Amino acid sequence: MPTCPNCSSEKTVKNGHIHNGKQRFKCHDCGRQFVKNPTKIVIDQEKRELIDRLLLERISLAGIARVAKASERWLQSYVNQKYALVPREILVTVKKKGS
């Protein structure tokens, strides 16, 4: 049996399968459920900063996904989150007419 990635306990048991048929395990100590060899890749902060720089260069999302080795679906949701943080109001200052 694999060890728990959360608490490194060896008290794990089989706990069914995930949607694609991979074996799922459960830790008796902390209760975490996990898969032995997960395919999900976590995007670290360094790669996010690279993606931010590439977005400023106005490179296509498909090109950024290829360079950063991230899925297009994840990249689109990341861009949507960034876009939601941009303020929608435009600050206009009234200019005084000169004499």
C-alpha positions as MATLAB code, in Angstrom:
seq = 'MPTCPNCSSEKTVKNGHIHNGKQRFKCHDCGRQFVKNPTKIVIDQEKRELIDRLLLERISLAGIARVAKASERWLQSYVNQKYALVPREILVTVKKKGS';
ca = [
       0.000    0.000    0.000;
       1.239    3.528   -0.742;
       1.962    6.036    1.994;
      -0.304    9.018    2.583;
       0.949   12.208    0.835;
      -0.535   14.311    3.647;
       0.784   12.657    6.845;
       3.164    9.959    5.480;
       1.236    7.249    7.304;
       1.409    3.694    6.012;
      -2.073    2.883    7.337;
      -3.894    3.171    4.019;
      -6.617    1.058    2.476;
      -8.162    0.769   -0.973;
     -11.189    3.014   -1.319;
     -12.782    2.428   -4.717;
     -11.840    3.961   -8.047;
     -11.957    7.442   -9.555;
     -13.839    8.337  -12.749;
     -11.179    6.963  -15.098;
     -10.677    3.679  -13.254;
      -7.565    4.492  -11.182;
      -7.413    2.982   -7.712;
      -8.226    5.399   -4.882;
      -6.783    5.006   -1.383;
      -7.791    6.378    2.020;
      -5.563    7.105    5.016;
      -6.771    5.760    8.366;
      -4.906    8.424   10.358;
      -5.903   11.682    8.643;
      -8.795   10.478    6.448;
      -7.383   11.889    3.222;
      -8.331   10.195   -0.034;
      -5.697   10.072   -2.763;
      -4.547    8.363   -5.944;
      -1.130    6.695   -6.092;
       0.185    8.401   -9.259;
      -1.945   11.512   -9.864;
      -1.940   13.067  -13.324;
      -3.053   16.521  -12.164;
      -0.173   18.976  -12.380;
      -0.097   21.912   -9.964;
       1.004   25.178  -11.583;
       3.613   26.793   -9.318;
       4.077   30.525   -8.733;
       7.088   30.768  -11.065;
       5.073   29.371  -13.973;
       2.169   31.709  -13.156;
       4.558   34.687  -13.357;
       5.771   33.449  -16.758;
       2.164   33.193  -17.922;
       1.487   36.745  -16.684;
       4.457   38.065  -18.695;
       3.328   36.180  -21.805;
      -0.184   37.601  -21.412;
       1.269   41.121  -21.339;
       3.042   40.343  -24.632;
      -0.390   39.537  -26.102;
       0.565   36.019  -27.152;
      -2.355   33.726  -27.972;
      -3.709   31.459  -25.250;
      -2.876   28.390  -27.320;
       0.741   29.569  -27.613;
       0.982   30.289  -23.887;
      -0.485   26.865  -23.081;
       2.165   25.200  -25.250;
       5.060   27.197  -23.783;
       3.961   26.865  -20.151;
       2.834   23.237  -20.581;
      -0.537   24.039  -19.008;
      -3.942   22.958  -20.237;
      -5.943   25.465  -22.255;
      -8.904   24.946  -19.947;
      -6.867   25.851  -16.845;
      -5.307   28.805  -18.655;
      -8.705   30.170  -19.698;
     -10.014   30.002  -16.134;
      -6.802   31.680  -14.876;
      -7.228   34.518  -17.394;
     -10.899   34.896  -16.417;
      -9.871   35.229  -12.740;
      -7.286   37.876  -13.659;
      -9.838   39.745  -15.791;
     -12.366   39.771  -12.944;
      -9.848   41.631  -10.751;
      -9.507   44.546  -13.201;
     -11.585   47.562  -12.080;
     -14.425   48.511  -14.433;
     -14.594   52.231  -13.587;
     -12.666   54.821  -15.514;
     -11.405   57.739  -13.470;
     -12.049   60.984  -15.332;
     -10.669   64.277  -14.095;
     -12.373   67.499  -15.084;
      -9.956   69.950  -16.680;
     -10.339   73.619  -15.982;
     -10.675   75.803  -19.038;
      -7.702   78.092  -19.468;
      -8.066   81.859  -19.854;
];
